[in-house]
């Protein structure tokens, strides 16, 4: 290669004879793959456990960190902090993509989980507004920015890690572990938040109960880091490193040589960005604050959607291996365009059984997109810039539209006086994603590209 490449330590030497040794992970032992799956699962689990708790306890957090002269303003500010933490994610995508493509996927993932879990733990230690005044939301903002930065490499890194270790014909199935881990984190957060809400008085929740879930981040993060440090980097990355072919400036190479794929990836992620946060994070607040459903019933309905999501996510990964990424992603976009507004209209009936059935439908619809997207994005970019391409596109779309989704949904409802406003927002995201996917290449049957 030219001066764009550099050599580095890469673990045990790999024999090279002009052909990749373990292209796409073929030839890797089952025991190694099991450990890879576990290592990839736990980091996203910790990350989304935190985001679930923050989203599900938003009303309590608003009462703790903001003055209560206007509760709706406090709730908006709480979601605004949620959104602001996402604005740093594109920067994090650049940094973690650079580390992951230059130094290694494992090194990036081992460091990011340590910072992320530490920041989450620190949230539990912040005094409330009644104790330290304006410093309470300022400290919360600083820590959430640190969280957003550290977490910005998790989803992309874990997806690249799994795809590069997976057998050629099972990359979709293996990559589906990543959204499954996010949903599992959300599920535990939902269950724990619901349990605390049911068992504790509002006074106890505001005093100390809300802090308990955040304290769990420290031990979970340490376990995840330990597992990751015991693994070697992916075969394809170690091959590049052993041959001195890793890119010296991967982000620069990404924008210079792969800008079209980057633009299409940003568009393709949009449905995931908006849909995930509206359906699985914002929904309990929507059901309770906008539709008047009880807090316990809201948590239960969303928990059912999460269980549905986890149950279907691996099926969609397998479908994408068999029928192709594009077909499944196109089906997901069309489904959202046609069914989202009627589904939200049914939520407005207030009937709990109807709400549960709609949540199951929305969870199943979302898996069509989310179960396919990780392998689609990882295959879109070559090995030399795979981490950077995935991280930058995924975090840019999520920063602009994902983290802001709860805030935008609340704002649109206030501006239009319509409970269907979040549904139309989802439809718009689905239209853009549909166009981006149609313009993309099908890659499910191809070997992973290095160039």
GUBA-479512 format. One record per residue (C-alpha): residue number from 1; x, y, z. Coordinates in Angstrom, 2 decimals, decimal comma, always signed. Layout:
REM GUBA-479512
+-----+---------+---------+---------+
:   n :      c1 :      c2 :      c3 :
+-----+---------+---------+---------+
: NUM :       X :       Y :       Z :
...
+-----+---------+---------+---------+
//
This chain:
REM GUBA-479512
+-----+---------+---------+---------+
:   n :      c1 :      c2 :      c3 :
+-----+---------+---------+---------+
:   1 :   +0,00 :   +0,00 :   +0,00 :
:   2 :   +0,93 :   +3,68 :   -0,14 :
:   3 :   +1,55 :   +6,04 :   +2,76 :
:   4 :   -2,09 :   +5,56 :   +3,84 :
:   5 :   -1,21 :   +2,32 :   +5,60 :
:   6 :   +0,72 :   +1,46 :   +8,70 :
:   7 :   +1,78 :   -1,69 :  +10,51 :
:   8 :   +1,14 :   -2,48 :  +14,18 :
:   9 :   +1,21 :   -5,35 :  +16,63 :
:  10 :   -1,58 :   -7,72 :  +15,73 :
:  11 :   -1,45 :  -10,69 :  +18,09 :
:  12 :   -0,15 :  -14,07 :  +16,98 :
:  13 :   +1,39 :  -14,07 :  +13,48 :
:  14 :   -0,82 :  -15,34 :  +10,69 :
:  15 :   +0,52 :  -17,28 :   +7,72 :
:  16 :   -0,06 :  -15,43 :   +4,47 :
:  17 :   +0,37 :  -16,72 :   +0,94 :
:  18 :   -1,47 :  -14,05 :   -0,95 :
:  19 :   -4,85 :  -15,35 :   +0,23 :
:  20 :   -6,72 :  -14,32 :   +3,40 :
:  21 :   -6,50 :  -17,01 :   +6,08 :
:  22 :   -9,98 :  -16,68 :   +7,60 :
:  23 :  -11,98 :  -14,56 :   +5,20 :
:  24 :  -15,38 :  -13,68 :   +6,75 :
:  25 :  -14,53 :  -15,74 :   +9,84 :
:  26 :  -14,81 :  -19,12 :   +8,10 :
:  27 :  -12,63 :  -21,61 :   +9,96 :
:  28 :  -12,99 :  -19,97 :  +13,40 :
:  29 :  -13,84 :  -22,42 :  +16,20 :
:  30 :  -17,33 :  -22,55 :  +17,71 :
:  31 :  -15,93 :  -21,83 :  +21,17 :
:  32 :  -14,31 :  -18,63 :  +19,90 :
:  33 :  -17,53 :  -17,55 :  +18,22 :
:  34 :  -19,49 :  -18,13 :  +21,44 :
:  35 :  -17,09 :  -15,88 :  +23,33 :
:  36 :  -17,30 :  -13,28 :  +20,56 :
:  37 :  -21,10 :  -13,31 :  +20,79 :
:  38 :  -20,99 :  -12,88 :  +24,57 :
:  39 :  -18,43 :  -10,06 :  +24,37 :
:  40 :  -20,46 :   -8,24 :  +21,72 :
:  41 :  -23,73 :   -8,74 :  +23,58 :
:  42 :  -22,76 :   -7,36 :  +26,98 :
:  43 :  -21,47 :   -3,96 :  +25,90 :
:  44 :  -24,62 :   -2,97 :  +24,05 :
:  45 :  -26,67 :   -4,49 :  +26,86 :
:  46 :  -25,08 :   -2,13 :  +29,41 :
:  47 :  -25,41 :   +0,87 :  +27,12 :
:  48 :  -29,08 :   +0,40 :  +26,38 :
:  49 :  -29,93 :   -0,61 :  +29,92 :
:  50 :  -28,83 :   +2,92 :  +30,87 :
:  51 :  -30,80 :   +4,58 :  +28,09 :
:  52 :  -33,87 :   +2,53 :  +28,99 :
:  53 :  -33,74 :   +3,53 :  +32,63 :
:  54 :  -33,26 :   +7,18 :  +31,71 :
:  55 :  -36,18 :   +7,08 :  +29,26 :
:  56 :  -38,53 :   +5,08 :  +31,45 :
:  57 :  -37,82 :   +7,18 :  +34,56 :
:  58 :  -37,84 :  +10,48 :  +32,66 :
:  59 :  -40,65 :  +11,95 :  +34,76 :
:  60 :  -38,82 :  +11,10 :  +38,01 :
:  61 :  -35,49 :  +12,38 :  +36,70 :
:  62 :  -37,19 :  +15,61 :  +35,63 :
:  63 :  -38,53 :  +16,06 :  +39,17 :
:  64 :  -35,08 :  +15,43 :  +40,69 :
:  65 :  -32,95 :  +17,60 :  +38,39 :
:  66 :  -35,24 :  +20,49 :  +37,41 :
:  67 :  -37,49 :  +22,95 :  +39,30 :
:  68 :  -41,10 :  +21,81 :  +39,36 :
:  69 :  -42,84 :  +25,09 :  +38,68 :
:  70 :  -43,73 :  +23,66 :  +35,25 :
:  71 :  -43,56 :  +19,82 :  +35,09 :
:  72 :  -43,98 :  +19,71 :  +31,28 :
:  73 :  -40,98 :  +22,04 :  +30,88 :
:  74 :  -38,96 :  +19,80 :  +33,19 :
:  75 :  -39,89 :  +16,76 :  +31,09 :
:  76 :  -38,93 :  +18,58 :  +27,89 :
:  77 :  -35,58 :  +19,58 :  +29,41 :
:  78 :  -34,98 :  +15,98 :  +30,50 :
:  79 :  -35,52 :  +14,76 :  +26,94 :
:  80 :  -33,43 :  +17,67 :  +25,67 :
:  81 :  -30,50 :  +16,38 :  +27,76 :
:  82 :  -31,18 :  +12,95 :  +26,29 :
:  83 :  -30,93 :  +14,50 :  +22,82 :
:  84 :  -27,86 :  +16,64 :  +23,57 :
:  85 :  -25,90 :  +13,58 :  +24,64 :
:  86 :  -26,45 :  +12,26 :  +21,12 :
:  87 :  -25,02 :  +15,36 :  +19,46 :
:  88 :  -21,53 :  +14,27 :  +20,51 :
:  89 :  -22,01 :  +10,87 :  +18,91 :
:  90 :  -20,75 :  +11,81 :  +15,43 :
:  91 :  -17,51 :  +13,01 :  +17,05 :
:  92 :  -17,38 :   +9,76 :  +18,98 :
:  93 :  -17,97 :   +7,88 :  +15,73 :
:  94 :  -14,91 :   +9,54 :  +14,20 :
:  95 :  -12,73 :   +8,76 :  +17,23 :
:  96 :  -13,84 :   +5,18 :  +17,83 :
:  97 :  -13,88 :   +4,45 :  +14,10 :
:  98 :  -10,30 :   +5,70 :  +13,88 :
:  99 :   -9,24 :   +3,53 :  +16,83 :
: 100 :  -11,17 :   +0,51 :  +15,61 :
: 101 :   -9,81 :   +0,61 :  +12,06 :
: 102 :   -6,25 :   +1,58 :  +12,98 :
: 103 :   -5,55 :   -0,12 :  +16,33 :
: 104 :   -8,21 :   -2,84 :  +16,35 :
: 105 :  -11,85 :   -3,59 :  +17,01 :
: 106 :  -11,15 :   -5,31 :  +20,33 :
: 107 :   -9,11 :   -2,39 :  +21,72 :
: 108 :  -11,80 :   +0,13 :  +20,85 :
: 109 :  -14,58 :   -1,99 :  +22,37 :
: 110 :  -12,61 :   -2,72 :  +25,57 :
: 111 :  -11,99 :   +0,98 :  +26,22 :
: 112 :  -15,45 :   +2,22 :  +25,28 :
: 113 :  -17,29 :   -0,09 :  +27,68 :
: 114 :  -15,07 :   +1,02 :  +30,56 :
: 115 :  -15,79 :   +4,73 :  +29,99 :
: 116 :  -19,47 :   +4,15 :  +29,31 :
: 117 :  -20,20 :   +2,06 :  +32,40 :
: 118 :  -18,21 :   +4,44 :  +34,61 :
: 119 :  -20,19 :   +7,43 :  +33,37 :
: 120 :  -23,50 :   +5,63 :  +33,93 :
: 121 :  -22,46 :   +4,77 :  +37,48 :
: 122 :  -21,64 :   +8,44 :  +38,15 :
: 123 :  -25,23 :   +9,50 :  +37,33 :
: 124 :  -26,38 :   +7,72 :  +40,47 :
: 125 :  -24,07 :   +9,91 :  +42,57 :
: 126 :  -25,31 :  +13,36 :  +41,43 :
: 127 :  -27,29 :  +15,33 :  +44,07 :
: 128 :  -30,65 :  +16,71 :  +42,99 :
: 129 :  -31,76 :  +20,25 :  +42,15 :
: 130 :  -33,04 :  +20,85 :  +45,69 :
: 131 :  -29,52 :  +20,17 :  +47,02 :
: 132 :  -27,12 :  +21,87 :  +44,58 :
: 133 :  -29,44 :  +23,90 :  +42,35 :
: 134 :  -28,43 :  +24,53 :  +38,76 :
: 135 :  -25,32 :  +22,38 :  +39,16 :
: 136 :  -27,53 :  +19,26 :  +39,20 :
: 137 :  -28,64 :  +19,49 :  +35,53 :
: 138 :  -25,18 :  +20,78 :  +34,52 :
: 139 :  -23,47 :  +17,72 :  +36,01 :
: 140 :  -26,10 :  +15,46 :  +34,45 :
: 141 :  -25,43 :  +17,05 :  +31,06 :
: 142 :  -21,64 :  +16,61 :  +31,38 :
: 143 :  -21,97 :  +12,94 :  +32,30 :
: 144 :  -24,49 :  +12,22 :  +29,55 :
: 145 :  -22,17 :  +13,82 :  +27,01 :
: 146 :  -19,39 :  +11,52 :  +28,23 :
: 147 :  -21,80 :   +8,60 :  +27,92 :
: 148 :  -22,80 :   +9,57 :  +24,40 :
: 149 :  -19,16 :   +9,87 :  +23,35 :
: 150 :  -18,10 :   +6,52 :  +24,81 :
: 151 :  -21,20 :   +4,64 :  +23,65 :
: 152 :  -20,92 :   +5,88 :  +20,06 :
: 153 :  -18,52 :   +3,09 :  +19,14 :
: 154 :  -20,44 :   +0,22 :  +20,74 :
: 155 :  -23,12 :   -0,64 :  +18,20 :
: 156 :  -20,86 :   -0,21 :  +15,19 :
: 157 :  -17,89 :   -1,97 :  +16,79 :
: 158 :  -19,87 :   -4,95 :  +18,01 :
: 159 :  -21,56 :   -5,34 :  +14,62 :
: 160 :  -18,24 :   -5,23 :  +12,74 :
: 161 :  -16,73 :   -7,64 :  +15,27 :
: 162 :  -19,53 :  -10,18 :  +14,79 :
: 163 :  -19,73 :   -9,87 :  +11,00 :
: 164 :  -15,97 :  -10,35 :  +10,63 :
: 165 :  -16,05 :  -13,45 :  +12,84 :
: 166 :  -19,24 :  -14,93 :  +11,34 :
: 167 :  -19,46 :  -17,67 :   +8,71 :
: 168 :  -20,16 :  -16,25 :   +5,27 :
: 169 :  -23,74 :  -17,52 :   +5,08 :
: 170 :  -24,70 :  -16,46 :   +8,65 :
: 171 :  -23,53 :  -12,86 :   +8,90 :
: 172 :  -27,09 :  -11,56 :   +9,22 :
: 173 :  -27,89 :  -14,00 :  +12,01 :
: 174 :  -24,70 :  -13,23 :  +13,94 :
: 175 :  -25,08 :   -9,46 :  +13,55 :
: 176 :  -28,65 :   -9,70 :  +14,89 :
: 177 :  -27,06 :  -10,31 :  +18,29 :
: 178 :  -26,39 :   -6,56 :  +18,47 :
: 179 :  -30,00 :   -5,31 :  +18,28 :
: 180 :  -31,03 :   -8,26 :  +20,46 :
: 181 :  -28,61 :   -7,05 :  +23,14 :
: 182 :  -29,97 :   -3,51 :  +22,93 :
: 183 :  -33,52 :   -4,80 :  +23,36 :
: 184 :  -32,45 :   -7,02 :  +26,25 :
: 185 :  -30,92 :   -3,98 :  +27,95 :
: 186 :  -34,12 :   -2,05 :  +27,36 :
: 187 :  -36,16 :   -4,98 :  +28,67 :
: 188 :  -34,22 :   -5,20 :  +31,92 :
: 189 :  -34,43 :   -1,43 :  +32,28 :
: 190 :  -38,17 :   -1,55 :  +31,68 :
: 191 :  -38,71 :   -4,36 :  +34,18 :
: 192 :  -36,55 :   -2,75 :  +36,84 :
: 193 :  -38,10 :   +0,69 :  +36,36 :
: 194 :  -41,60 :   -0,82 :  +36,45 :
: 195 :  -40,78 :   -2,81 :  +39,58 :
: 196 :  -39,38 :   +0,21 :  +41,38 :
: 197 :  -42,35 :   +2,34 :  +40,33 :
: 198 :  -44,79 :   -0,29 :  +41,60 :
: 199 :  -43,01 :   -0,95 :  +44,92 :
: 200 :  -41,83 :   +2,50 :  +45,95 :
: 201 :  -43,73 :   +5,68 :  +46,70 :
: 202 :  -43,10 :   +8,72 :  +44,53 :
: 203 :  -41,18 :  +10,28 :  +47,42 :
: 204 :  -38,90 :   +7,24 :  +47,75 :
: 205 :  -38,36 :   +7,11 :  +44,00 :
: 206 :  -37,30 :  +10,76 :  +43,88 :
: 207 :  -35,15 :  +10,41 :  +46,97 :
: 208 :  -33,12 :   +7,27 :  +46,20 :
: 209 :  -35,03 :   +4,67 :  +44,18 :
: 210 :  -34,16 :   +6,09 :  +40,77 :
: 211 :  -30,43 :   +5,79 :  +41,57 :
: 212 :  -30,41 :   +1,99 :  +42,00 :
: 213 :  -30,45 :   +0,98 :  +38,30 :
: 214 :  -27,55 :   +3,30 :  +37,44 :
: 215 :  -25,41 :   +1,76 :  +40,19 :
: 216 :  -25,59 :   -1,62 :  +38,41 :
: 217 :  -23,58 :   -0,28 :  +35,46 :
: 218 :  -20,21 :   -0,58 :  +37,22 :
: 219 :  -20,13 :   -4,36 :  +37,79 :
: 220 :  -21,72 :   -5,11 :  +34,42 :
: 221 :  -19,16 :   -2,93 :  +32,64 :
: 222 :  -16,22 :   -4,55 :  +34,40 :
: 223 :  -17,47 :   -8,01 :  +33,43 :
: 224 :  -17,83 :   -6,92 :  +29,80 :
: 225 :  -14,35 :   -5,44 :  +29,68 :
: 226 :  -12,85 :   -8,60 :  +31,16 :
: 227 :  -14,50 :  -10,80 :  +28,51 :
: 228 :  -13,36 :   -8,53 :  +25,68 :
: 229 :   -9,72 :   -8,40 :  +26,78 :
: 230 :   -9,58 :  -12,20 :  +26,63 :
: 231 :  -10,38 :  -12,28 :  +22,89 :
: 232 :   -8,16 :  -11,80 :  +19,86 :
: 233 :   -9,12 :   -9,26 :  +17,25 :
: 234 :  -11,06 :  -10,41 :  +14,18 :
: 235 :   -9,23 :  -12,60 :  +11,62 :
: 236 :   -9,61 :  -10,11 :   +8,76 :
: 237 :   -8,28 :   -7,21 :  +10,81 :
: 238 :   -5,32 :   -9,24 :  +12,09 :
: 239 :   -4,50 :  -10,16 :   +8,51 :
: 240 :   -4,48 :   -6,53 :   +7,45 :
: 241 :   -2,38 :   -5,55 :  +10,44 :
: 242 :   +0,11 :   -8,38 :   +9,93 :
: 243 :   +0,61 :   -7,29 :   +6,33 :
: 244 :   +0,90 :   -3,61 :   +7,28 :
: 245 :   -2,29 :   -2,80 :   +5,37 :
: 246 :   -4,36 :   -1,05 :   +8,06 :
: 247 :   -5,25 :   +2,50 :   +7,03 :
: 248 :   -3,35 :   +5,27 :   +8,81 :
: 249 :   -6,25 :   +7,78 :   +8,54 :
: 250 :   -9,44 :   +5,71 :   +8,11 :
: 251 :  -11,94 :   +8,57 :   +8,50 :
: 252 :  -10,16 :  +10,63 :   +5,86 :
: 253 :  -10,13 :   +7,62 :   +3,54 :
: 254 :  -13,82 :   +7,06 :   +4,25 :
: 255 :  -14,85 :  +10,55 :   +3,15 :
: 256 :  -12,48 :  +10,61 :   +0,19 :
: 257 :  -13,16 :   +7,17 :   -1,28 :
: 258 :  -16,49 :   +5,97 :   +0,11 :
: 259 :  -18,64 :   +9,11 :   +0,41 :
: 260 :  -21,52 :   +7,66 :   -1,64 :
: 261 :  -21,83 :   +4,60 :   +0,60 :
: 262 :  -21,65 :   +6,92 :   +3,61 :
: 263 :  -24,56 :   +9,06 :   +2,40 :
: 264 :  -26,68 :   +6,02 :   +1,63 :
: 265 :  -25,86 :   +4,51 :   +5,01 :
: 266 :  -26,97 :   +7,68 :   +6,84 :
: 267 :  -30,29 :   +7,54 :   +5,00 :
: 268 :  -30,74 :   +3,81 :   +5,55 :
: 269 :  -30,23 :   +4,23 :   +9,32 :
: 270 :  -32,95 :   +6,87 :   +9,64 :
: 271 :  -35,86 :   +4,46 :  +10,18 :
: 272 :  -33,88 :   +2,63 :  +12,84 :
: 273 :  -32,92 :   +5,91 :  +14,53 :
: 274 :  -36,45 :   +7,27 :  +14,80 :
: 275 :  -38,32 :   +3,97 :  +15,12 :
: 276 :  -36,17 :   +2,50 :  +17,87 :
: 277 :  -36,46 :   +5,50 :  +20,17 :
: 278 :  -40,11 :   +6,24 :  +19,51 :
: 279 :  -41,34 :   +2,64 :  +19,85 :
: 280 :  -39,03 :   +1,23 :  +22,51 :
: 281 :  -37,86 :   +4,23 :  +24,55 :
: 282 :  -40,37 :   +7,06 :  +24,28 :
: 283 :  -43,50 :   +4,89 :  +24,18 :
: 284 :  -44,05 :   +4,51 :  +27,98 :
: 285 :  -43,99 :   +8,31 :  +28,34 :
: 286 :  -46,30 :   +8,67 :  +25,32 :
: 287 :  -48,81 :   +6,17 :  +26,68 :
: 288 :  -48,87 :   +7,67 :  +30,18 :
: 289 :  -48,38 :  +11,42 :  +29,53 :
: 290 :  -50,26 :  +11,82 :  +26,24 :
: 291 :  -52,87 :   +9,03 :  +26,30 :
: 292 :  -53,50 :   +8,86 :  +30,05 :
: 293 :  -52,59 :   +5,19 :  +30,52 :
: 294 :  -51,39 :   +4,23 :  +34,00 :
: 295 :  -47,62 :   +4,10 :  +34,55 :
: 296 :  -47,63 :   +0,37 :  +35,34 :
: 297 :  -49,75 :   -0,46 :  +32,29 :
: 298 :  -47,46 :   +1,68 :  +30,10 :
: 299 :  -44,38 :   -0,19 :  +31,26 :
: 300 :  -46,12 :   -3,54 :  +30,78 :
: 301 :  -47,24 :   -2,73 :  +27,23 :
: 302 :  -43,73 :   -1,64 :  +26,22 :
: 303 :  -42,21 :   -4,69 :  +27,89 :
: 304 :  -44,42 :   -6,90 :  +25,73 :
: 305 :  -43,18 :   -5,03 :  +22,64 :
: 306 :  -39,59 :   -5,64 :  +23,73 :
: 307 :  -40,19 :   -9,37 :  +24,19 :
: 308 :  -41,73 :   -9,49 :  +20,71 :
: 309 :  -38,75 :   -7,59 :  +19,33 :
: 310 :  -36,24 :  -10,03 :  +20,85 :
: 311 :  -38,29 :  -13,00 :  +19,70 :
: 312 :  -38,35 :  -11,87 :  +16,06 :
: 313 :  -34,92 :  -10,26 :  +15,73 :
: 314 :  -32,98 :  -13,44 :  +14,97 :
: 315 :  -35,65 :  -14,55 :  +12,51 :
: 316 :  -35,17 :  -11,38 :  +10,47 :
: 317 :  -31,39 :  -11,87 :  +10,61 :
: 318 :  -31,86 :  -15,33 :   +9,09 :
: 319 :  -34,33 :  -13,99 :   +6,52 :
: 320 :  -31,75 :  -11,44 :   +5,39 :
: 321 :  -29,18 :  -14,23 :   +4,99 :
: 322 :  -31,58 :  -16,17 :   +2,81 :
: 323 :  -33,36 :  -13,46 :   +0,80 :
: 324 :  -30,91 :  -10,56 :   +0,96 :
: 325 :  -30,54 :   -7,41 :   +3,06 :
: 326 :  -32,27 :   -5,09 :   +0,60 :
: 327 :  -35,48 :   -7,10 :   +0,30 :
: 328 :  -36,00 :   -7,25 :   +4,06 :
: 329 :  -35,12 :   -3,58 :   +4,60 :
: 330 :  -37,45 :   -2,49 :   +1,78 :
: 331 :  -40,25 :   -4,57 :   +3,32 :
: 332 :  -39,60 :   -2,87 :   +6,68 :
: 333 :  -39,88 :   +0,64 :   +5,21 :
: 334 :  -43,07 :   -0,15 :   +3,28 :
: 335 :  -44,64 :   -1,69 :   +6,37 :
: 336 :  -43,96 :   +1,44 :   +8,40 :
: 337 :  -45,26 :   +3,73 :   +5,66 :
: 338 :  -48,55 :   +1,82 :   +5,45 :
: 339 :  -49,25 :   +0,76 :   +9,06 :
: 340 :  -47,76 :   +3,32 :  +11,46 :
: 341 :  -50,56 :   +5,91 :  +11,45 :
: 342 :  -53,36 :   +3,33 :  +11,81 :
: 343 :  -51,39 :   +1,66 :  +14,62 :
: 344 :  -51,06 :   +4,92 :  +16,57 :
: 345 :  -54,74 :   +5,65 :  +16,00 :
: 346 :  -55,55 :   +2,32 :  +17,67 :
: 347 :  -53,32 :   +3,25 :  +20,61 :
: 348 :  -55,60 :   +6,25 :  +21,13 :
: 349 :  -58,58 :   +4,00 :  +21,88 :
: 350 :  -57,21 :   +3,53 :  +25,40 :
: 351 :  -58,16 :   -0,15 :  +25,42 :
: 352 :  -55,29 :   -2,00 :  +27,11 :
: 353 :  -55,68 :   -5,20 :  +25,08 :
: 354 :  -55,68 :   -3,20 :  +21,84 :
: 355 :  -52,61 :   -1,27 :  +23,02 :
: 356 :  -50,76 :   -4,53 :  +23,76 :
: 357 :  -51,61 :   -5,95 :  +20,31 :
: 358 :  -50,45 :   -2,75 :  +18,64 :
: 359 :  -47,20 :   -2,84 :  +20,63 :
: 360 :  -46,62 :   -6,41 :  +19,44 :
: 361 :  -47,23 :   -5,29 :  +15,85 :
: 362 :  -44,87 :   -2,30 :  +16,14 :
: 363 :  -42,18 :   -4,45 :  +17,77 :
: 364 :  -42,40 :   -7,01 :  +14,97 :
: 365 :  -42,30 :   -4,27 :  +12,31 :
: 366 :  -39,20 :   -2,75 :  +13,87 :
: 367 :  -37,31 :   -6,06 :  +13,83 :
: 368 :  -37,58 :   -6,20 :  +10,02 :
: 369 :  -35,35 :   -3,15 :   +9,94 :
: 370 :  -33,22 :   -3,58 :  +13,05 :
: 371 :  -32,46 :   -7,27 :  +12,59 :
: 372 :  -31,04 :   -6,61 :   +9,12 :
: 373 :  -29,37 :   -3,22 :   +9,47 :
: 374 :  -26,16 :   -4,26 :  +11,33 :
: 375 :  -25,04 :   -6,76 :   +8,68 :
: 376 :  -26,19 :   -4,40 :   +5,89 :
: 377 :  -24,04 :   -1,53 :   +7,19 :
: 378 :  -21,01 :   -3,70 :   +8,01 :
: 379 :  -21,03 :   -5,23 :   +4,52 :
: 380 :  -21,43 :   -1,83 :   +2,86 :
: 381 :  -17,90 :   -0,72 :   +3,79 :
: 382 :  -14,57 :   -2,48 :   +3,15 :
: 383 :  -12,52 :   -3,89 :   +6,03 :
: 384 :  -10,07 :   -0,98 :   +6,12 :
: 385 :  -12,82 :   +1,54 :   +6,96 :
: 386 :  -15,63 :   -0,75 :   +8,15 :
: 387 :  -15,65 :   +0,43 :  +11,76 :
: 388 :  -15,40 :   +4,11 :  +10,72 :
: 389 :  -18,07 :   +3,85 :   +8,02 :
: 390 :  -20,53 :   +2,11 :  +10,30 :
: 391 :  -19,80 :   +4,33 :  +13,32 :
: 392 :  -19,95 :   +7,65 :  +11,46 :
: 393 :  -23,13 :   +6,88 :   +9,49 :
: 394 :  -24,95 :   +5,24 :  +12,39 :
: 395 :  -24,07 :   +7,94 :  +14,92 :
: 396 :  -24,69 :  +10,84 :  +12,56 :
: 397 :  -28,22 :   +9,64 :  +11,79 :
: 398 :  -28,90 :   +8,84 :  +15,44 :
: 399 :  -27,54 :  +12,19 :  +16,62 :
: 400 :  -29,74 :  +14,17 :  +14,23 :
: 401 :  -32,90 :  +12,07 :  +14,41 :
: 402 :  -32,64 :   +9,27 :  +16,99 :
: 403 :  -31,65 :  +11,01 :  +20,19 :
: 404 :  -33,97 :  +13,89 :  +19,33 :
: 405 :  -36,95 :  +11,57 :  +18,62 :
: 406 :  -38,54 :  +11,72 :  +22,14 :
: 407 :  -38,06 :  +15,50 :  +22,22 :
: 408 :  -39,42 :  +15,93 :  +18,69 :
: 409 :  -42,40 :  +13,66 :  +19,40 :
: 410 :  -43,29 :  +15,68 :  +22,52 :
: 411 :  -42,76 :  +18,97 :  +20,66 :
: 412 :  -44,81 :  +17,90 :  +17,62 :
: 413 :  -47,72 :  +16,83 :  +19,80 :
: 414 :  -47,64 :  +20,21 :  +21,58 :
: 415 :  -47,40 :  +22,11 :  +18,27 :
: 416 :  -50,10 :  +20,18 :  +16,38 :
: 417 :  -52,36 :  +19,15 :  +19,27 :
: 418 :  -52,45 :  +15,71 :  +17,61 :
: 419 :  -51,48 :  +12,45 :  +19,27 :
: 420 :  -50,70 :  +11,08 :  +15,79 :
: 421 :  -47,77 :  +13,46 :  +15,22 :
: 422 :  -45,10 :  +10,89 :  +16,24 :
: 423 :  -46,60 :   +8,42 :  +13,74 :
: 424 :  -46,22 :  +10,84 :  +10,83 :
: 425 :  -42,66 :  +11,53 :  +11,94 :
: 426 :  -42,00 :   +7,78 :  +11,68 :
: 427 :  -43,57 :   +7,62 :   +8,22 :
: 428 :  -41,26 :  +10,37 :   +6,99 :
: 429 :  -38,22 :   +8,50 :   +8,30 :
: 430 :  -39,39 :   +5,30 :   +6,57 :
: 431 :  -39,73 :   +7,06 :   +3,21 :
: 432 :  -36,15 :   +8,37 :   +3,34 :
: 433 :  -34,77 :   +4,98 :   +4,40 :
: 434 :  -36,67 :   +3,26 :   +1,58 :
: 435 :  -35,01 :   +5,48 :   -1,04 :
: 436 :  -31,53 :   +4,97 :   +0,46 :
: 437 :  -31,89 :   +1,18 :   +0,56 :
: 438 :  -33,18 :   +1,00 :   -3,03 :
: 439 :  -30,10 :   +2,90 :   -4,21 :
: 440 :  -27,72 :   +0,59 :   -2,30 :
: 441 :  -26,04 :   -2,65 :   -3,46 :
: 442 :  -27,01 :   -6,11 :   -2,27 :
: 443 :  -24,04 :   -7,60 :   -0,39 :
: 444 :  -25,35 :  -10,58 :   +1,58 :
: 445 :  -23,95 :  -13,23 :   -0,78 :
: 446 :  -20,61 :  -11,53 :   -1,40 :
: 447 :  -17,33 :  -11,99 :   +0,50 :
: 448 :  -16,36 :   -9,11 :   +2,76 :
: 449 :  -14,40 :   -6,55 :   +0,77 :
: 450 :  -10,98 :   -5,37 :   +1,97 :
: 451 :  -10,54 :   -2,49 :   -0,51 :
+-----+---------+---------+---------+
//
